[in-house]
Amino acid sequence: MGLTSISMAMDEFYAFHSNYTTRLVLHLRDSKNDVVLAASEVVDLLQNEQVQVIIGPQKSSQALFISDLGNKTQVPIISFSATSPALSFFRTPYFLRATLNDSAQVSAISSLTRFFSWREVVLVYEDTAYGRDLIPYLADALVEINTKIPHRSVITLSATDDQVKEELYKLMAMQTRVFIVHMSAPIGARLFSIAKELGMMSEDYAWIMTDGLTNIVDSFDSLVLHSMQGALGVKPYIPSSKKLSEFSVRWKRRYIKEYPNGEPLEPSIFGLWAYDTVWALAMAVEKANGSCRVFKVIQEEKFNGVSGEFHLVDGELKVSTLQVVNIVGRGGRGIGFWTPEHGLRNSLSSINGDLSPVIWPGESTKVPKGWDIPVSGKKLRIGVPLRDGFHDFVKVEIDNVTNAVKVTGFCIDVFEAVVKRLPYAISHEYIPFVDEHGQSAGTYNDLVYQKYDAAVGDITIRANRSLYVDFTLPYTESGVAMLVPVKESNHRNGWIFLKPLTVDLWLGTMAFFFYTGFVIWAMEHRINTEFRGPPSQQLGTMIYFSFSTLVFAHREKVENILSKLVLIIWLFVVLILTSSYTASLTSIITVQQLQPSITDVQELLKNGDYVGCHNVSFIEDLLKQLHFDKSKIRSVRPEDYVDALTKGSQNGGVSAIIHEIPYIKLFLAQHCKKFTMVGPIYKTAGFGFVFPKGSPLVDDVSKEILNIIEGEEMEEIERKWFGDLKACSIDAKTVNSVNLTFQSFSGLFIITGAASTCALLIFLALFLSKNWQELKNLDSDKTAWQRLMSLWEYYNKKDLNSHTSRRNSVSNEKVCVNANDKNYDSRQESPGVETLRVSGQCDGRANRPEEISCSELTSPNSDAVLEVVPH
């Protein structure tokens, strides 16, 4: 194929460029697929023919050796089919690769693996430089997407059919069902033919071929193609064009002419690259005029050939687009593309990462899950622990006569629910972890490290265990908590009404009550009769007014605008305080009915109390990490929990039992009234199912665990084994959170305190400015104390010039006249003045309770009209 393309390229190039002054002359050699013979022929061409360029070699193994000869002689070696990543332009600069580097396809293959969610693949490759050199690059690409490689199958070119079968039998015995094949045509064709014979090209199998096979799949005979049906492959994408179609017609005509007895073939990608290589070389020779600059000029050539864009970057063909094909019928059917910029796409114009439908081996349209139970047909062996207590989680019963095993419990129900949801059937059996005497064969760590296909039970996900096995996602609540007795509720205490507020908040509130009352009294005293009177009455009014705002029952009417502002802000603060107090008191009365006797681990350490645990190694280690002395840790069996907690530390028991939350919840299902749970005090990952490292079941089981937890099925299982536990647990934080502190309301107190202080300062400033003339000369010749008392007496007087006094002087003005006065004319009464007629002398009290005595304002014999002003 390559020779036909080379000779055809030379003829057509010079027919099209007949005016060129240079010509390429071919000196053909046949290496007969032998590395040593290929090197010998190159030496002969260099020494005897003195060639200036060598096109070839065909194999990567030959190119590795010959490229060194090209380096020493500075003669360019150009290959259109040697794809090994070991061939480096930087190591052998005179080697040029007019084809893609094999490593260019590893990202596309890893993208396919990730697209179909395959977590494990087996690499199958030939034991040659071509086969081995790609594997490190492919393995690195798979590791980046967290895909494991549990096995690598290496097949020599000299392997017999029986040896190939033996290797394939090994693969059939494994769980992994995804195979990536990197082989040349002869051994690759044999591999697929034998795999078809063994039934490995059937449903649930997936095969991915590298471009070494995909590029020439159209050249295989019908039997080989039939054995490849359903496989996927990647290859460089060659866009369809008129130029390519016309070339294919000419090429097939010439091939039949040169090989009349051969089977008709389609030109492969290597034939196209061979054709474009000759054109690039011929153009470079013409531009260099046959000089030694050919090597430099050919690297600069860039043109659209029959294979697409021809452009060498760093000594090899530039990577552009790869095509994903599905082997169906007579050849490969394109199902998508891969580009370095956009990854997988079902078309070059599409922006979503998708592929067209695939026909898988066995003519299935269902995507293989990538693994299966080995063909030996054995059931999954699932280890279960033999528990000492807490049998509601796992209970193992062995019939002494038949040795039949019956396993029940919460963990078993969850696992069975998960298995039913899997999209495939799993046959399994439970194997109790017991010795020959029917007793537990060891700790939970021992169970986890055994070679079971899985382990199911109340097995906690721990970091040290995950080094050797894989855990699923947890299916129980996580964390370690304390199981403690419930003490007598505080709501029976006669002083519980004081508990909602801390001492600092009580004192702070009282202080602000007095301060706010004082500020309002100070601003109202001179103008408001409600705030005047004897000192004792004023003090009582001030206190009563402040505290009556607590229930919004104050009767006194404030007149000063500053007083009104202070009062509005204070009433808002009082509203918040009373609402919070009511809520907190309600919380105390209800929540503290389940108040635990111990609320914190530090309380146990401080008191030197004994704590209990149920012989679980990591719980005991945890207690030591929390600084518990070993002598303070007691092993308590589940059936002894009640007795140990009832006795307490002082009587040979324990003050608290430290255990994982699921166990405590199970215990509380039967002892909810006397005990409660506090915590969690330490975080753990919860219970999980155990599988061997790399097991493909882990991801599927984890997904179904999530589905069960998010649905109602998990609640039904928990209710079946544990009952309703919502009323039995309490968090220590809840108990302490009902106490309100001064800090909780510091912002409110700052606002009301600032408002009151500012209002008082403004009032005093106005008072001083209004009365400054009288005050500065007030008893200036007396002592400071006397002046202070004079200032108080002046301040204590009623402000007759205030708007309230003026209003009252009009509304309260009265006259007192003698009822026997015949000369008094009522028409002389002023508007708005009330006339009081009194029998006898005007020296008694007025007839109404609110009226004031006028005896101090008139003589016994006076009949005059007098103005009466209230105190």
Steps between C-alpha positions, in 0.01 A plus 500: 500500500780741594698423186199560277439837667868604470536414130161652418591822688822543303331448164210736575716768664734545206214469252341796678833687546670425173692830513691402817875470449554233767389140511477232766662167413383188689743234623284220639602255770297226674582452868282185514370615839841450659675763709855390421430469127336842502810653657724322250298631205519856637877475530515381140281788381710753688839367390442367150204702371583809705132576547407838651168395661360167618122443502408231746546282695160339547540365856576698817760241601686562174465876532653499851822347360513678166436845646841485669661440159320803363631708791860397438485560124264803526269341245125553572306183578125547426246237610127505424418195719739487801281629784683398822527776763856383565602663169582855602590785268689661789716189551551426129439831320552350152203269546173646368163337557244566224236330716346546843679406819320210670480705821271748321208260540525420873288799604228397256501144637484620862212731403312199361560309821371786710203560268372146556583510875735203490710492816729212400663397172744228396781592260572242229808569286771325301842438646692730265640849514188619320275332757693582816593861428142631511397333827658748746326791326169316491527398866570858608196627307275240668638576846407867453131402471523252791465194279683195633701248299467171691689299236725538195495225241817476288497271193812426296494504120609138501220384730301202374121496491497283812717749684272784397200297621669438834552873548138573406378237746679694773313812396168315506564398860529864607222744581613769257328491160659802328811436287723752325692334217824646363636265234618487144285340230615132499483429875197728543301309239581169669405637844149606393439176308582291808305735733197450274547125521510511883184709526676821606346703218156474660276716715658665809845512338659822373806526273689817404769492228779751453557653159752230405208264431225756437692665216517177297178332608359541149783285362415194712317210343135436576567231764722728705253786466220272616694421818548872571132594486403740780853616584588868526807663356669836458684626194605828340210674332533548124232742377314394185581703192485480123876484494500194726224325305681546170824384659337182632372411155845552341673316783281188480540489122879517531510246784305243297733563207812447711357204699247331274486188716448688829169570673361847419576750780404848605792738559564523875617804690857376468460497121377859512789608722750326269355693204512835682854429628633468145326824395646684801847364428483585127395859576777536760765371257387747233510791747843398627631444144615157602731635773539372854236749615231242418480392865417855614265585216282188533426589864364833380269350236130550565233400248169315467570152373272202445524422875409853599737763635865396476710689754789369708526637854807399705587243238160326481157546349281746688208354700166648394190276523449133583194302397324240716371206296279203576581182307172404337454306174782541250699761688502785747195722551577845637320577827685811612815708511764605748698823492759630746289814553151354546541130580228260381222623271254317277572744217757768434227766501358383834599655830368228736715208605300211360531206259266338253340167601738206516440141391691299758630141472213255475302764305397656832403865537544491879823656625712231672541575869867410469513208737324176577510206733770262373377224270573240765150586628588507871283705729638807669635399841386764748653494847281598796609552862379297795384771742509492878191711560313749283358217293256734332787608276623153406384169639655171385319174572657166409292182511692241700355215294503627142765774546263726308580869553232763559611863509263783592517857625494863399828485305386191310169664404681806368738287293218292356311818408809627320551173310139507379552846355814413301442487123641145492457186703752397764506153647640504851524304824576608857805347668513543881840610629536216752758242599459124513323531836236737367647797687610832351825453309641839594446875509331711240842590362567128451168466316574793271843367404368154405476411130124515467326636192328744738429553870163613634416603855543780749848572367622854557684680222848564640810652341727210596260249346464696176869439431419135422136497387247727330194625687170606353334823607368481859141391550463601868529818699862578575669601823576392856272621782444461875223293658413655836216483758230766503492713815192650666355786298572854613148615422395386849727763655307797646766742373506375142358835384844651566685248279426648154722802571851488634599708803674762289190545286273530804724767657549682171127510433428634850764770456350615173151504652619744769710705259220541246253595778742760636557656157127534432435639854779756456355629173137498621538631857480877430212487254289194584283491817502118479870508593478760781426479869686399816837320448361162606212538256737598217729204570201267499371652179839459333534131599138419430513666159814305396378158605144553376643517148584131541132421448425826313274616791650846573228766560718809519492713191835640387513852356861557390575394142837360612323291764268360237798399282674326792177323597435368147849349477476354851160339428655332193782358716247382759298326227807306381602409856156373600456298180841336539439429868167332423651283227797402715285409800274289277804321361633425847174357623461271195855406396644444845256221563772286332797675651805272514702458814823557304515748212868506411803270484706756688259467792583128521873573495468776759303282741722196446196287410511150358387452140397181326544357150395174338834332439549683170867569442474830320258642763751422774776661293276801450448538876875495551535773237248703700740468801301242697721294726490129421396428858186713447384294200278202576384236254121468518291244314178625333279301738674675794455858376196570719658366816833678446341838426254469789778431751719785383873546549479506879335158527702288262325613183571774247378856450479467123544244225687610187386325185405557139167665437327201332561282807375770736186553292432126515540501880270801537229325303434302820626739771396842384347629827801454728789570263585735219770568246737797509709583201648416264829564680720356224457455127520164324393396151225258605438142388590390147519182294848360435640385164849405383721775366394600149169313506269638228201439728591788731376781275171332409424399859581851624261654247218274616575577866442867421173418326379301802602767752325775303181298470259350749644149495774578752245650742293184477803280574602717797146501635489121471812448714530813715153650532446877523801667664431866427389574856792318662802703397614838622797716419690656789511824306120516518506488880744788532357717225188605698695739729503856365803714582561874516718462192197373307330840535802728524405671175154590632639633827755711317222654288265583790787615725637730231154639422426570868837661564482719190147610586605590857802699380288690249242577772766628741654715228165658423428555870832672561476719193144608589574582866863600480450859614319396817732207572834678467405755767328245723658522850837577348635604841420168672683168529492237224262280698265790566512599135426139404199492729383835361538360150288199599232725650495704180475186286230358729268797432225462245579658165213747465623603157474156347229427249337254739477760782353757265244252380408407857472868610223543247321174548526508883435875574228544766348788704361483849206734591269533794167350426328781705665782304207693348726740310684226296400509137553169322530690176839618619635141488782450251470239225663172595500588876300273727312680782473316830225624730571420863257543790624728776854627493730390221729320741399137460587234249327491168198279458676273247775252595737624235466866593750677721439689830498876463533569876863597457419755234230714672411656835201375701291806419590532135233482236750548213527279196821295531699293246566146612815323364553127572821387667 
